[in-house]
């Protein structure tokens, strides 16, 4: 399997496991767990899982002191921003509108990649992105009513900051094991969310066995695995390709919601899912002729082991 296909495979795994997040969060909300408590324990359990893997693999935790400082800084101040801005947007606009705005981040990633790394925005990539965006709108749906400008601003700010995180990560993963990078990020996230919880007085430690089980599944299946495979995808192919492929996440969520939560899967959602899949398929399709819009992963990000 070539690097481009390997990167796409990891991106699909990441999107699919991220797609379980909303389902498990809904189950936790139904148990009465508040958002701050959910975030804190999610990342506490994720940190325990990820540092266990670091110890098992005997990874040198101080591969670069300078890189260590950068990762902690990013984890404390930049990585939490997309989630924070998205939560703010929900105060002004419906959640589906916020999610659609958030998934404009592949557009920003594609633009950043062209401006900073001189990656060409090919016709194939542009059409793939357009198909995936159209499909996403059909899968999530836009509720009727007036759209609040401030809410849209916060949601797009979430998309913009998320694109910056992706671009930075696409460079960082060339020099560090993705497991260790995730360990630093998640450790910093625990600090950020715990301080926020203590400040807001919303931390609830009275969790039952069912809530703890859901949180453990959320930490491993919806946090550690998708974050790790996302960084692996960035090692093997370009950031814009990974971001577009990640738009599969809401499709997986809609399918799981139909099976687990008994939510109705509409015809429009099915069509939307097919458009997203078509966009991802087109992105991977090889051209017959070797013109300049055929991306070669060998000329981009290479694994740190090479």
Buried (B, 14 or more C-beta within 10 A) or exposed (E): EEBBEBBBBBBBBBBBBBBBBBBBBBBBEEBEBBBBBBBBBBBBBBBBBBBEBBEEEEBEEEEEEEBBEBBBEBBBEBBBBBBBBBBBBBEBBBBBBBBBBBBBBBBBBBEBBBEEBEBEBBEBBEBBBEBBBBBBBBBBBEEEEEEBEEBBBBBBBBBBBBBBBBBBBBEBBEEBBBBBBBBBBBBBBBBBBBEBBEEEEBBBEEBEEEBEEBBBBBBBBBBBBBBBBBBBBBBBBBBBBBBBBBBBBBBBBBBBBBEEEEBEBBEEBBEBBBBBBBBBEBBBEEEEEEEEBBBEBEEBBEBBEE
